[in-house]
Amino acid sequence: MPKVATKLRISKKGQISIPKRVREKLGIVPGDMVAFEQVDEGFILKKKKTVFDYIGCIRPKKEIDIKELIEKARKESGAKRSLL
């Protein structure tokens, strides 16, 4: 994979703007989480996965009633009011 050399200016607040072509390459959209991973050569910017990235990956063994599941979680957590 060819390396993309991009120069970025750091703001007074220590912020940078990720160039559009880099965001597109990483699939980063507003609201996504990213992380800097330290490696011997410096740092790597990576898109972080959230629980929402795994929706649909695991199929339940049986049909699940979501209202029943929420109510059970509420009771087990000791929540005072219903989530529905």
mmCIF file as gemmi writes it, N, C-alpha and C atoms, coordinates in Angstrom:
data_model
loop_
_atom_site.group_PDB
_atom_site.id
_atom_site.type_symbol
_atom_site.label_atom_id
_atom_site.label_alt_id
_atom_site.label_comp_id
_atom_site.label_asym_id
_atom_site.label_entity_id
_atom_site.label_seq_id
_atom_site.pdbx_PDB_ins_code
_atom_site.Cartn_x
_atom_site.Cartn_y
_atom_site.Cartn_z
_atom_site.occupancy
_atom_site.B_iso_or_equiv
_atom_site.pdbx_formal_charge
_atom_site.auth_seq_id
_atom_site.auth_asym_id
_atom_site.pdbx_PDB_model_num
ATOM 1 N N . MET Axp A 1 ? 0.84 -1.17 0 1 0 ? 1 A 1
ATOM 2 C CA . MET Axp A 1 ? 0 0 0 1 0 ? 1 A 1
ATOM 3 C C . MET Axp A 1 ? 0.892 1.242 0 1 0 ? 1 A 1
ATOM 4 N N . PRO Axp A 2 ? 0.685 2.166 -0.933 1 0 ? 2 A 1
ATOM 5 C CA . PRO Axp A 2 ? 1.522 3.367 -0.967 1 0 ? 2 A 1
ATOM 6 C C . PRO Axp A 2 ? 1.235 4.27 0.226 1 0 ? 2 A 1
ATOM 7 N N . LYS Axp A 3 ? 2.268 4.903 0.713 1 0 ? 3 A 1
ATOM 8 C CA . LYS Axp A 3 ? 2.115 5.809 1.846 1 0 ? 3 A 1
ATOM 9 C C . LYS Axp A 3 ? 1.592 7.143 1.355 1 0 ? 3 A 1
ATOM 10 N N . VAL Axp A 4 ? 0.726 7.744 2.155 1 0 ? 4 A 1
ATOM 11 C CA . VAL Axp A 4 ? 0.171 9.052 1.833 1 0 ? 4 A 1
ATOM 12 C C . VAL Axp A 4 ? 0.85 10.067 2.733 1 0 ? 4 A 1
ATOM 13 N N . ALA Axp A 5 ? 1.649 10.929 2.141 1 0 ? 5 A 1
ATOM 14 C CA . ALA Axp A 5 ? 2.336 11.959 2.913 1 0 ? 5 A 1
ATOM 15 C C . ALA Axp A 5 ? 1.466 13.209 2.925 1 0 ? 5 A 1
ATOM 16 N N . THR Axp A 6 ? 1.099 13.646 4.095 1 0 ? 6 A 1
ATOM 17 C CA . THR Axp A 6 ? 0.273 14.839 4.246 1 0 ? 6 A 1
ATOM 18 C C . THR Axp A 6 ? 0.83 15.67 5.378 1 0 ? 6 A 1
ATOM 19 N N . LYS Axp A 7 ? 1.017 16.949 5.114 1 0 ? 7 A 1
ATOM 20 C CA . LYS Axp A 7 ? 1.461 17.865 6.163 1 0 ? 7 A 1
ATOM 21 C C . LYS Axp A 7 ? 0.241 18.538 6.767 1 0 ? 7 A 1
ATOM 22 N N . LEU Axp A 8 ? 0.191 18.571 8.087 1 0 ? 8 A 1
ATOM 23 C CA . LEU Axp A 8 ? -0.929 19.191 8.792 1 0 ? 8 A 1
ATOM 24 C C . LEU Axp A 8 ? -0.4 20.235 9.764 1 0 ? 8 A 1
ATOM 25 N N . ARG Axp A 9 ? -1.115 21.324 9.874 1 0 ? 9 A 1
ATOM 26 C CA . ARG Axp A 9 ? -0.748 22.365 10.821 1 0 ? 9 A 1
ATOM 27 C C . ARG Axp A 9 ? -1.53 22.149 12.121 1 0 ? 9 A 1
ATOM 28 N N . ILE Axp A 10 ? -0.846 22.22 13.234 1 0 ? 10 A 1
ATOM 29 C CA . ILE Axp A 10 ? -1.464 22.064 14.55 1 0 ? 10 A 1
ATOM 30 C C . ILE Axp A 10 ? -2.006 23.422 14.991 1 0 ? 10 A 1
ATOM 31 N N . SER Axp A 11 ? -3.26 23.44 15.461 1 0 ? 11 A 1
ATOM 32 C CA . SER Axp A 11 ? -3.86 24.699 15.933 1 0 ? 11 A 1
ATOM 33 C C . SER Axp A 11 ? -3.316 25.053 17.314 1 0 ? 11 A 1
ATOM 34 N N . LYS Axp A 12 ? -3.659 26.226 17.788 1 0 ? 12 A 1
ATOM 35 C CA . LYS Axp A 12 ? -3.228 26.664 19.128 1 0 ? 12 A 1
ATOM 36 C C . LYS Axp A 12 ? -3.754 25.72 20.209 1 0 ? 12 A 1
ATOM 37 N N . LYS Axp A 13 ? -4.871 25.056 19.927 1 0 ? 13 A 1
ATOM 38 C CA . LYS Axp A 13 ? -5.467 24.116 20.884 1 0 ? 13 A 1
ATOM 39 C C . LYS Axp A 13 ? -4.919 22.699 20.706 1 0 ? 13 A 1
ATOM 40 N N . GLY Axp A 14 ? -3.937 22.519 19.827 1 0 ? 14 A 1
ATOM 41 C CA . GLY Axp A 14 ? -3.349 21.194 19.597 1 0 ? 14 A 1
ATOM 42 C C . GLY Axp A 14 ? -4.196 20.316 18.701 1 0 ? 14 A 1
ATOM 43 N N . GLN Axp A 15 ? -5.074 20.924 17.911 1 0 ? 15 A 1
ATOM 44 C CA . GLN Axp A 15 ? -5.975 20.165 17.061 1 0 ? 15 A 1
ATOM 45 C C . GLN Axp A 15 ? -5.479 20.13 15.617 1 0 ? 15 A 1
ATOM 46 N N . ILE Axp A 16 ? -5.923 19.079 14.906 1 0 ? 16 A 1
ATOM 47 C CA . ILE Axp A 16 ? -5.656 18.979 13.473 1 0 ? 16 A 1
ATOM 48 C C . ILE Axp A 16 ? -6.971 18.644 12.771 1 0 ? 16 A 1
ATOM 49 N N . SER Axp A 17 ? -7.031 18.908 11.492 1 0 ? 17 A 1
ATOM 50 C CA . SER Axp A 17 ? -8.16 18.477 10.666 1 0 ? 17 A 1
ATOM 51 C C . SER Axp A 17 ? -7.657 17.331 9.804 1 0 ? 17 A 1
ATOM 52 N N . ILE Axp A 18 ? -8.387 16.231 9.83 1 0 ? 18 A 1
ATOM 53 C CA . ILE Axp A 18 ? -7.995 15.074 9.027 1 0 ? 18 A 1
ATOM 54 C C . ILE Axp A 18 ? -8.456 15.329 7.593 1 0 ? 18 A 1
ATOM 55 N N . PRO Axp A 19 ? -7.539 15.3 6.641 1 0 ? 19 A 1
ATOM 56 C CA . PRO Axp A 19 ? -7.907 15.572 5.253 1 0 ? 19 A 1
ATOM 57 C C . PRO Axp A 19 ? -8.988 14.622 4.74 1 0 ? 19 A 1
ATOM 58 N N . LYS Axp A 20 ? -9.818 15.127 3.832 1 0 ? 20 A 1
ATOM 59 C CA . LYS Axp A 20 ? -10.939 14.368 3.291 1 0 ? 20 A 1
ATOM 60 C C . LYS Axp A 20 ? -10.496 13.025 2.718 1 0 ? 20 A 1
ATOM 61 N N . ARG Axp A 21 ? -9.401 13.009 1.953 1 0 ? 21 A 1
ATOM 62 C CA . ARG Axp A 21 ? -8.981 11.745 1.32 1 0 ? 21 A 1
ATOM 63 C C . ARG Axp A 21 ? -8.562 10.712 2.361 1 0 ? 21 A 1
ATOM 64 N N . VAL Axp A 22 ? -8.028 11.156 3.503 1 0 ? 22 A 1
ATOM 65 C CA . VAL Axp A 22 ? -7.653 10.241 4.581 1 0 ? 22 A 1
ATOM 66 C C . VAL Axp A 22 ? -8.914 9.724 5.277 1 0 ? 22 A 1
ATOM 67 N N . ARG Axp A 23 ? -9.872 10.638 5.553 1 0 ? 23 A 1
ATOM 68 C CA . ARG Axp A 23 ? -11.138 10.223 6.172 1 0 ? 23 A 1
ATOM 69 C C . ARG Axp A 23 ? -11.856 9.201 5.298 1 0 ? 23 A 1
ATOM 70 N N . GLU Axp A 24 ? -11.878 9.47 3.992 1 0 ? 24 A 1
ATOM 71 C CA . GLU Axp A 24 ? -12.546 8.541 3.074 1 0 ? 24 A 1
ATOM 72 C C . GLU Axp A 24 ? -11.843 7.187 3.051 1 0 ? 24 A 1
ATOM 73 N N . LYS Axp A 25 ? -10.529 7.193 3.028 1 0 ? 25 A 1
ATOM 74 C CA . LYS Axp A 25 ? -9.737 5.95 2.997 1 0 ? 25 A 1
ATOM 75 C C . LYS Axp A 25 ? -9.986 5.109 4.253 1 0 ? 25 A 1
ATOM 76 N N . LEU Axp A 26 ? -10.111 5.786 5.42 1 0 ? 26 A 1
ATOM 77 C CA . LEU Axp A 26 ? -10.342 5.086 6.685 1 0 ? 26 A 1
ATOM 78 C C . LEU Axp A 26 ? -11.824 4.843 6.96 1 0 ? 26 A 1
ATOM 79 N N . GLY Axp A 27 ? -12.69 5.448 6.16 1 0 ? 27 A 1
ATOM 80 C CA . GLY Axp A 27 ? -14.128 5.301 6.385 1 0 ? 27 A 1
ATOM 81 C C . GLY Axp A 27 ? -14.596 6.065 7.601 1 0 ? 27 A 1
ATOM 82 N N . ILE Axp A 28 ? -13.943 7.173 7.897 1 0 ? 28 A 1
ATOM 83 C CA . ILE Axp A 28 ? -14.274 7.978 9.078 1 0 ? 28 A 1
ATOM 84 C C . ILE Axp A 28 ? -15.339 9.012 8.707 1 0 ? 28 A 1
ATOM 85 N N . VAL Axp A 29 ? -16.383 9.069 9.516 1 0 ? 29 A 1
ATOM 86 C CA . VAL Axp A 29 ? -17.453 10.048 9.332 1 0 ? 29 A 1
ATOM 87 C C . VAL Axp A 29 ? -17.65 10.794 10.651 1 0 ? 29 A 1
ATOM 88 N N . PRO Axp A 30 ? -18.314 11.953 10.622 1 0 ? 30 A 1
ATOM 89 C CA . PRO Axp A 30 ? -18.538 12.698 11.861 1 0 ? 30 A 1
ATOM 90 C C . PRO Axp A 30 ? -19.166 11.825 12.941 1 0 ? 30 A 1
ATOM 91 N N . GLY Axp A 31 ? -18.631 11.894 14.141 1 0 ? 31 A 1
ATOM 92 C CA . GLY Axp A 31 ? -19.12 11.108 15.272 1 0 ? 31 A 1
ATOM 93 C C . GLY Axp A 31 ? -18.339 9.831 15.519 1 0 ? 31 A 1
ATOM 94 N N . ASP Axp A 32 ? -17.518 9.416 14.556 1 0 ? 32 A 1
ATOM 95 C CA . ASP Axp A 32 ? -16.709 8.208 14.74 1 0 ? 32 A 1
ATOM 96 C C . ASP Axp A 32 ? -15.614 8.449 15.774 1 0 ? 32 A 1
ATOM 97 N N . MET Axp A 33 ? -15.152 7.368 16.375 1 0 ? 33 A 1
ATOM 98 C CA . MET Axp A 33 ? -14.045 7.419 17.32 1 0 ? 33 A 1
ATOM 99 C C . MET Axp A 33 ? -12.786 6.97 16.589 1 0 ? 33 A 1
ATOM 100 N N . VAL Axp A 34 ? -11.67 7.649 16.868 1 0 ? 34 A 1
ATOM 101 C CA . VAL Axp A 34 ? -10.382 7.255 16.31 1 0 ? 34 A 1
ATOM 102 C C . VAL Axp A 34 ? -9.382 7.127 17.449 1 0 ? 34 A 1
ATOM 103 N N . ALA Axp A 35 ? -8.287 6.433 17.176 1 0 ? 35 A 1
ATOM 104 C CA . ALA Axp A 35 ? -7.244 6.253 18.186 1 0 ? 35 A 1
ATOM 105 C C . ALA Axp A 35 ? -5.886 6.375 17.517 1 0 ? 35 A 1
ATOM 106 N N . PHE Axp A 36 ? -4.929 6.853 18.287 1 0 ? 36 A 1
ATOM 107 C CA . PHE Axp A 36 ? -3.548 6.885 17.841 1 0 ? 36 A 1
ATOM 108 C C . PHE Axp A 36 ? -2.837 5.723 18.508 1 0 ? 36 A 1
ATOM 109 N N . GLU Axp A 37 ? -2.281 4.829 17.709 1 0 ? 37 A 1
ATOM 110 C CA . GLU Axp A 37 ? -1.553 3.677 18.232 1 0 ? 37 A 1
ATOM 111 C C . GLU Axp A 37 ? -0.062 3.932 18.056 1 0 ? 37 A 1
ATOM 112 N N . GLN Axp A 38 ? 0.694 3.83 19.153 1 0 ? 38 A 1
ATOM 113 C CA . GLN Axp A 38 ? 2.133 4.073 19.076 1 0 ? 38 A 1
ATOM 114 C C . GLN Axp A 38 ? 2.853 2.852 18.525 1 0 ? 38 A 1
ATOM 115 N N . VAL Axp A 39 ? 3.717 3.103 17.54 1 0 ? 39 A 1
ATOM 116 C CA . VAL Axp A 39 ? 4.565 2.076 16.942 1 0 ? 39 A 1
ATOM 117 C C . VAL Axp A 39 ? 6.001 2.606 16.96 1 0 ? 39 A 1
ATOM 118 N N . ASP Axp A 40 ? 6.964 1.762 16.619 1 0 ? 40 A 1
ATOM 119 C CA . ASP Axp A 40 ? 8.366 2.182 16.652 1 0 ? 40 A 1
ATOM 120 C C . ASP Axp A 40 ? 8.627 3.434 15.82 1 0 ? 40 A 1
ATOM 121 N N . GLU Axp A 41 ? 7.952 3.542 14.668 1 0 ? 41 A 1
ATOM 122 C CA . GLU Axp A 41 ? 8.198 4.654 13.757 1 0 ? 41 A 1
ATOM 123 C C . GLU Axp A 41 ? 7.455 5.93 14.13 1 0 ? 41 A 1
ATOM 124 N N . GLY Axp A 42 ? 6.5 5.854 15.045 1 0 ? 42 A 1
ATOM 125 C CA . GLY Axp A 42 ? 5.699 7.027 15.426 1 0 ? 42 A 1
ATOM 126 C C . GLY Axp A 42 ? 4.326 6.595 15.892 1 0 ? 42 A 1
ATOM 127 N N . PHE Axp A 43 ? 3.295 7.1 15.215 1 0 ? 43 A 1
ATOM 128 C CA . PHE Axp A 43 ? 1.919 6.782 15.583 1 0 ? 43 A 1
ATOM 129 C C . PHE Axp A 43 ? 1.116 6.426 14.34 1 0 ? 43 A 1
ATOM 130 N N . ILE Axp A 44 ? 0.102 5.582 14.538 1 0 ? 44 A 1
ATOM 131 C CA . ILE Axp A 44 ? -0.818 5.2 13.477 1 0 ? 44 A 1
ATOM 132 C C . ILE Axp A 44 ? -2.206 5.657 13.906 1 0 ? 44 A 1
ATOM 133 N N . LEU Axp A 45 ? -2.924 6.306 12.992 1 0 ? 45 A 1
ATOM 134 C CA . LEU Axp A 45 ? -4.302 6.714 13.245 1 0 ? 45 A 1
ATOM 135 C C . LEU Axp A 45 ? -5.214 5.585 12.79 1 0 ? 45 A 1
ATOM 136 N N . LYS Axp A 46 ? -6.087 5.122 13.699 1 0 ? 46 A 1
ATOM 137 C CA . LYS Axp A 46 ? -7.007 4.035 13.374 1 0 ? 46 A 1
ATOM 138 C C . LYS Axp A 46 ? -8.427 4.415 13.753 1 0 ? 46 A 1
ATOM 139 N N . LYS Axp A 47 ? -9.366 3.95 12.948 1 0 ? 47 A 1
ATOM 140 C CA . LYS Axp A 47 ? -10.776 4.104 13.293 1 0 ? 47 A 1
ATOM 141 C C . LYS Axp A 47 ? -11.099 3.07 14.362 1 0 ? 47 A 1
ATOM 142 N N . LYS Axp A 48 ? -11.71 3.498 15.454 1 0 ? 48 A 1
ATOM 143 C CA . LYS Axp A 48 ? -12.088 2.585 16.532 1 0 ? 48 A 1
ATOM 144 C C . LYS Axp A 48 ? -13.472 2.023 16.265 1 0 ? 48 A 1
ATOM 145 N N . LYS Axp A 49 ? -13.646 0.773 16.596 1 0 ? 49 A 1
ATOM 146 C CA . LYS Axp A 49 ? -14.955 0.151 16.462 1 0 ? 49 A 1
ATOM 147 C C . LYS Axp A 49 ? -15.755 0.381 17.742 1 0 ? 49 A 1
ATOM 148 N N . THR Axp A 50 ? -17.059 0.485 17.575 1 0 ? 50 A 1
ATOM 149 C CA . THR Axp A 50 ? -17.962 0.586 18.715 1 0 ? 50 A 1
ATOM 150 C C . THR Axp A 50 ? -18.9 -0.608 18.673 1 0 ? 50 A 1
ATOM 151 N N . VAL Axp A 51 ? -19.716 -0.748 19.673 1 0 ? 51 A 1
ATOM 152 C CA . VAL Axp A 51 ? -20.671 -1.852 19.721 1 0 ? 51 A 1
ATOM 153 C C . VAL Axp A 51 ? -21.593 -1.807 18.508 1 0 ? 51 A 1
ATOM 154 N N . PHE Axp A 52 ? -21.849 -0.618 17.973 1 0 ? 52 A 1
ATOM 155 C CA . PHE Axp A 52 ? -22.747 -0.49 16.833 1 0 ? 52 A 1
ATOM 156 C C . PHE Axp A 52 ? -22.15 -1.063 15.552 1 0 ? 52 A 1
ATOM 157 N N . ASP Axp A 53 ? -20.83 -1.191 15.491 1 0 ? 53 A 1
ATOM 158 C CA . ASP Axp A 53 ? -20.185 -1.796 14.325 1 0 ? 53 A 1
ATOM 159 C C . ASP Axp A 53 ? -20.439 -3.301 14.255 1 0 ? 53 A 1
ATOM 160 N N . TYR Axp A 54 ? -20.887 -3.882 15.354 1 0 ? 54 A 1
ATOM 161 C CA . TYR Axp A 54 ? -21.098 -5.328 15.402 1 0 ? 54 A 1
ATOM 162 C C . TYR Axp A 54 ? -22.568 -5.733 15.293 1 0 ? 54 A 1
ATOM 163 N N . ILE Axp A 55 ? -23.447 -4.751 15.108 1 0 ? 55 A 1
ATOM 164 C CA . ILE Axp A 55 ? -24.872 -5.059 14.994 1 0 ? 55 A 1
ATOM 165 C C . ILE Axp A 55 ? -25.091 -5.977 13.797 1 0 ? 55 A 1
ATOM 166 N N . GLY Axp A 56 ? -25.803 -7.044 14.036 1 0 ? 56 A 1
ATOM 167 C CA . GLY Axp A 56 ? -26.108 -7.99 12.968 1 0 ? 56 A 1
ATOM 168 C C . GLY Axp A 56 ? -25.073 -9.088 12.795 1 0 ? 56 A 1
ATOM 169 N N . CYS Axp A 57 ? -23.958 -9.01 13.517 1 0 ? 57 A 1
ATOM 170 C CA . CYS Axp A 57 ? -22.908 -10.022 13.385 1 0 ? 57 A 1
ATOM 171 C C . CYS Axp A 57 ? -23.26 -11.314 14.114 1 0 ? 57 A 1
ATOM 172 N N . ILE Axp A 58 ? -24.005 -11.205 15.188 1 0 ? 58 A 1
ATOM 173 C CA . ILE Axp A 58 ? -24.346 -12.372 15.997 1 0 ? 58 A 1
ATOM 174 C C . ILE Axp A 58 ? -25.844 -12.602 15.898 1 0 ? 58 A 1
ATOM 175 N N . ARG Axp A 59 ? -26.207 -13.779 15.515 1 0 ? 59 A 1
ATOM 176 C CA . ARG Axp A 59 ? -27.62 -14.137 15.404 1 0 ? 59 A 1
ATOM 177 C C . ARG Axp A 59 ? -28.048 -14.868 16.681 1 0 ? 59 A 1
ATOM 178 N N . PRO Axp A 60 ? -29.153 -14.427 17.292 1 0 ? 60 A 1
ATOM 179 C CA . PRO Axp A 60 ? -29.626 -15.127 18.492 1 0 ? 60 A 1
ATOM 180 C C . PRO Axp A 60 ? -30.123 -16.52 18.134 1 0 ? 60 A 1
ATOM 181 N N . LYS Axp A 61 ? -30.016 -17.45 19.106 1 0 ? 61 A 1
ATOM 182 C CA . LYS Axp A 61 ? -30.453 -18.826 18.88 1 0 ? 61 A 1
ATOM 183 C C . LYS Axp A 61 ? -31.973 -18.929 18.85 1 0 ? 61 A 1
ATOM 184 N N . LYS Axp A 62 ? -32.637 -17.984 19.52 1 0 ? 62 A 1
ATOM 185 C CA . LYS Axp A 62 ? -34.094 -17.996 19.537 1 0 ? 62 A 1
ATOM 186 C C . LYS Axp A 62 ? -34.595 -16.567 19.381 1 0 ? 62 A 1
ATOM 187 N N . GLU Axp A 63 ? -35.88 -16.442 19.107 1 0 ? 63 A 1
ATOM 188 C CA . GLU Axp A 63 ? -36.508 -15.124 18.958 1 0 ? 63 A 1
ATOM 189 C C . GLU Axp A 63 ? -36.434 -14.377 20.293 1 0 ? 63 A 1
ATOM 190 N N . ILE Axp A 64 ? -36.077 -13.113 20.252 1 0 ? 64 A 1
ATOM 191 C CA . ILE Axp A 64 ? -35.941 -12.317 21.469 1 0 ? 64 A 1
ATOM 192 C C . ILE Axp A 64 ? -36.987 -11.211 21.47 1 0 ? 64 A 1
ATOM 193 N N . ASP Axp A 65 ? -37.721 -11.096 22.582 1 0 ? 65 A 1
ATOM 194 C CA . ASP Axp A 65 ? -38.673 -10.001 22.767 1 0 ? 65 A 1
ATOM 195 C C . ASP Axp A 65 ? -37.898 -8.843 23.394 1 0 ? 65 A 1
ATOM 196 N N . ILE Axp A 66 ? -37.656 -7.792 22.608 1 0 ? 66 A 1
ATOM 197 C CA . ILE Axp A 66 ? -36.811 -6.686 23.06 1 0 ? 66 A 1
ATOM 198 C C . ILE Axp A 66 ? -37.417 -5.979 24.27 1 0 ? 66 A 1
ATOM 199 N N . LYS Axp A 67 ? -38.738 -5.848 24.321 1 0 ? 67 A 1
ATOM 200 C CA . LYS Axp A 67 ? -39.378 -5.2 25.48 1 0 ? 67 A 1
ATOM 201 C C . LYS Axp A 67 ? -39.13 -6.019 26.746 1 0 ? 67 A 1
ATOM 202 N N . GLU Axp A 68 ? -39.237 -7.332 26.612 1 0 ? 68 A 1
ATOM 203 C CA . GLU Axp A 68 ? -38.993 -8.219 27.753 1 0 ? 68 A 1
ATOM 204 C C . GLU Axp A 68 ? -37.532 -8.128 28.195 1 0 ? 68 A 1
ATOM 205 N N . LEU Axp A 69 ? -36.618 -8.056 27.232 1 0 ? 69 A 1
ATOM 206 C CA . LEU Axp A 69 ? -35.191 -7.949 27.528 1 0 ? 69 A 1
ATOM 207 C C . LEU Axp A 69 ? -34.874 -6.646 28.27 1 0 ? 69 A 1
ATOM 208 N N . ILE Axp A 70 ? -35.463 -5.541 27.811 1 0 ? 70 A 1
ATOM 209 C CA . ILE Axp A 70 ? -35.249 -4.233 28.463 1 0 ? 70 A 1
ATOM 210 C C . ILE Axp A 70 ? -35.818 -4.251 29.873 1 0 ? 70 A 1
ATOM 211 N N . GLU Axp A 71 ? -37.01 -4.807 30.027 1 0 ? 71 A 1
ATOM 212 C CA . GLU Axp A 71 ? -37.645 -4.868 31.346 1 0 ? 71 A 1
ATOM 213 C C . GLU Axp A 71 ? -36.814 -5.707 32.319 1 0 ? 71 A 1
ATOM 214 N N . LYS Axp A 72 ? -36.272 -6.826 31.828 1 0 ? 72 A 1
ATOM 215 C CA . LYS Axp A 72 ? -35.416 -7.679 32.659 1 0 ? 72 A 1
ATOM 216 C C . LYS Axp A 72 ? -34.149 -6.923 33.084 1 0 ? 72 A 1
ATOM 217 N N . ALA Axp A 73 ? -33.548 -6.209 32.151 1 0 ? 73 A 1
ATOM 218 C CA . ALA Axp A 73 ? -32.346 -5.429 32.466 1 0 ? 73 A 1
ATOM 219 C C . ALA Axp A 73 ? -32.66 -4.346 33.485 1 0 ? 73 A 1
ATOM 220 N N . ARG Axp A 74 ? -33.831 -3.715 33.353 1 0 ? 74 A 1
ATOM 221 C CA . ARG Axp A 74 ? -34.234 -2.671 34.294 1 0 ? 74 A 1
ATOM 222 C C . ARG Axp A 74 ? -34.382 -3.239 35.702 1 0 ? 74 A 1
ATOM 223 N N . LYS Axp A 75 ? -35.026 -4.387 35.796 1 0 ? 75 A 1
ATOM 224 C CA . LYS Axp A 75 ? -35.234 -5.009 37.106 1 0 ? 75 A 1
ATOM 225 C C . LYS Axp A 75 ? -33.906 -5.424 37.739 1 0 ? 75 A 1
ATOM 226 N N . GLU Axp A 76 ? -33.023 -6.013 36.938 1 0 ? 76 A 1
ATOM 227 C CA . GLU Axp A 76 ? -31.728 -6.468 37.457 1 0 ? 76 A 1
ATOM 228 C C . GLU Axp A 76 ? -30.826 -5.315 37.864 1 0 ? 76 A 1
ATOM 229 N N . SER Axp A 77 ? -30.99 -4.172 37.208 1 0 ? 77 A 1
ATOM 230 C CA . SER Axp A 77 ? -30.139 -3.018 37.539 1 0 ? 77 A 1
ATOM 231 C C . SER Axp A 77 ? -30.708 -2.203 38.687 1 0 ? 77 A 1
ATOM 232 N N . GLY Axp A 78 ? -31.976 -2.461 39.028 1 0 ? 78 A 1
ATOM 233 C CA . GLY Axp A 78 ? -32.611 -1.717 40.106 1 0 ? 78 A 1
ATOM 234 C C . GLY Axp A 78 ? -33.106 -0.36 39.655 1 0 ? 78 A 1
ATOM 235 N N . ALA Axp A 79 ? -33.273 -0.167 38.362 1 0 ? 79 A 1
ATOM 236 C CA . ALA Axp A 79 ? -33.771 1.105 37.846 1 0 ? 79 A 1
ATOM 237 C C . ALA Axp A 79 ? -35.176 1.358 38.36 1 0 ? 79 A 1
ATOM 238 N N . LYS Axp A 80 ? -35.467 2.616 38.66 1 0 ? 80 A 1
ATOM 239 C CA . LYS Axp A 80 ? -36.759 2.982 39.252 1 0 ? 80 A 1
ATOM 240 C C . LYS Axp A 80 ? -37.879 3.112 38.224 1 0 ? 80 A 1
ATOM 241 N N . ARG Axp A 81 ? -37.552 3.477 36.993 1 0 ? 81 A 1
ATOM 242 C CA . ARG Axp A 81 ? -38.612 3.679 35.999 1 0 ? 81 A 1
ATOM 243 C C . ARG Axp A 81 ? -38.367 2.82 34.775 1 0 ? 81 A 1
ATOM 244 N N . SER Axp A 82 ? -39.424 2.607 34.033 1 0 ? 82 A 1
ATOM 245 C CA . SER Axp A 82 ? -39.348 1.792 32.82 1 0 ? 82 A 1
ATOM 246 C C . SER Axp A 82 ? -38.618 2.54 31.72 1 0 ? 82 A 1
ATOM 247 N N . LEU Axp A 83 ? -37.9 1.815 30.88 1 0 ? 83 A 1
ATOM 248 C CA . LEU Axp A 83 ? -37.206 2.415 29.746 1 0 ? 83 A 1
ATOM 249 C C . LEU Axp A 83 ? -38.123 2.564 28.555 1 0 ? 83 A 1
ATOM 250 N N . LEU Axp A 84 ? -39.326 1.995 28.621 1 0 ? 84 A 1
ATOM 251 C CA . LEU Axp A 84 ? -40.271 2.042 27.493 1 0 ? 84 A 1
ATOM 252 C C . LEU Axp A 84 ? -41.381 3.012 27.766 1 0 ? 84 A 1
